[in-house]
Amino acid sequence: MTDSLDPTDWDAFRAEAHRLLDSSLDRLEDARNRPWQPVPQEVRAGYRLGDDEPGQTTAEIVDALQDRMMPYATGNTHPRFFGWVHGTGMAEGILSEMVAATMNANCGGRDHGMVYVEREVIDWTRRQMGFPEDTSGVLVTGTSQATVIALQAARVRALTHVRTTGQADDLNALADIAGDQGLWLHIDAAFGAWTRLAAAPYRQLTDGIGRADSMACDFHKWMAVPYDCGIVLIRNEAEHSAAFAARPAYLTGMDSGLAGGDPWFCDYGVDLSRGNRALKVWTAIKAHGTAKLGRTVTANCERAAQMGALVTAAPQMQLAAPVVSNLCVFTADTRLSPDAQSRLNMRISQDLQNAGVAVFSTTLAEIGGASVTCLRAAITNHRTTPEDVEIAIAAVARAAGHA
Ligand SMILES: Cc1ncc(COP(=O)(O)O)c(C=O)c1O
C-alpha cells in the first residue's frame, strides 16, 4: 500500500480545520489586545524537530498552530506597533491564503487563472504609479528582491551605457537629470509608493514616480496584504526580459494548452517555480477598493502628524525632522546630553515593547547638531486610532519621567 498525505478521515480533518479557522478569526478580531510577547522557553522547546519525528494527529497539529505558533508573531497586527515599517495584514488575507494553499498553483508561467490574476495586479499597480502601458512587472518577495531584479535589468542595459543610478526625494527633478544623462532611474518606493493612493498633500510626495525606468514597492507593508509580496515595474519590457529570460527546451511555450499563456513570469525574475502571490493582492483590492485603501494611507499620515504635534507640544521632547508622511522621529528629552538621550530613548523603546504598550523602533538622527538614537514611529496600521497615538506618547512621557 502506498502512503498518501491526504487525511484518512476527511470529516475529522474538516472539523479540526474549522476549529483553527475560528481561532484565527478570533485572534485577528482581537488584534488590539494581542501585542508582541516574548516566546517562553517551554514554548520554544516545543518547536524542536527530532531526528525521528513520529507524526501527529490533526488535532495535535491544530493545537500546536493555535496555541504555540499563532500567539508568537512579530506583533505587527497591533494598532500601536510603530516599529520599522511593518504591514498589518487584513482578514481577507485568511481567505485568499486559504484558497492559494488549496490551489497550490505554480505561477512561474503557463496558461492558468492565477497568471491572469497576477497580470491584473501588475497592471493595476502600473496605472496607479503612472507607468506606460507596455511596462512589465513581476510579483516578488518584497522590495529587496524587486530592487535586485531592477538592478539586473539596469546592469544589462549598462553593458552598453555605463553610468551610475540615482536616489532622491524630488522624483521629477531626478527624472530630468536621468533623462539628460542617459541614466537608469530606479526608485525604491517600498512603502512610500502608496502615497499615490492618498489625498493631498501626501500624494504629491511621489509626483514623477511614473517617469522612472524601474520602481520597487511592497504590498505587504502599507497595502496590508499578508507577507510576502513586493512588486517590480520595469518601463522597458525588452530590457526586463533580456535580463532574465533563459528557457531551456523543456520549457518551450506552445500556442495553446497549459504550455501556452506567454509571457511567463519566470522570464522576469530569478524564480522558475513561483507561488501564488497575486491572489491575496487581488482579493485585497477587490474587497476594499482603491479609494478606501488610499484613505487608510492618508489616515496613517494624519496620525503621524498628530504624533508630531504631541511631541512638539511636550516641552522636553523634540522632533528630529518635520513629519511629512507616516514617519515621526523624536527624542524624549532634549535637556539631557546626546549620549544620555540615546540611552533614554533605547530604554523607552524596550520598556514599551516589553510592557505590550507600543512598539517604537530606534534610529540615529541629528538633534541640536549631535547624533542621537531617537524613537521612530512608522504608522502603517489601518487599526491605529487617534487615541492609540495619545496612549503611546503619554507612555513615552511617563517612561521618560515627565509625567
Ligand atoms: C525604503 C525601503 N526600501 C526597502 C525596504 C526593504 O523591503 P522588503 O523588506 O520588502 O524587502 C524597506 C523596508 O522597510 C524600506 O523601508
PDBQT file of the ligand as one rigid body, heavy atoms in Angstrom, charges set to zero:
ROOT
HETATM    1  C1  LIG A 501      12.601  52.286   1.780  1.00  0.00    +0.000 C 
HETATM    2  C2  LIG A 501      12.721  50.784   1.939  1.00  0.00    +0.000 A 
HETATM    3  N1  LIG A 501      13.318  50.068   0.983  1.00  0.00    +0.000 NA
HETATM    4  C3  LIG A 501      13.417  48.712   1.070  1.00  0.00    +0.000 A 
HETATM    5  C4  LIG A 501      12.908  48.032   2.145  1.00  0.00    +0.000 A 
HETATM    6  C5  LIG A 501      13.009  46.536   2.191  1.00  0.00    +0.000 C 
HETATM    7  O1  LIG A 501      11.793  45.987   1.759  1.00  0.00    +0.000 OA
HETATM    8  P1  LIG A 501      11.457  44.424   1.966  1.00  0.00    +0.000 P 
HETATM    9  O2  LIG A 501      11.536  44.196   3.443  1.00  0.00    +0.000 OA
HETATM   10  O3  LIG A 501      10.072  44.268   1.452  1.00  0.00    +0.000 OA
HETATM   11  O4  LIG A 501      12.443  43.627   1.208  1.00  0.00    +0.000 OA
HETATM   12  C6  LIG A 501      12.281  48.742   3.175  1.00  0.00    +0.000 A 
HETATM   13  C7  LIG A 501      11.760  48.039   4.336  1.00  0.00    +0.000 C 
HETATM   14  O5  LIG A 501      11.247  48.620   5.284  1.00  0.00    +0.000 OA
HETATM   15  C8  LIG A 501      12.161  50.149   3.062  1.00  0.00    +0.000 A 
HETATM   16  O6  LIG A 501      11.536  50.865   4.011  1.00  0.00    +0.000 OA
ENDROOT
TORSDOF 0
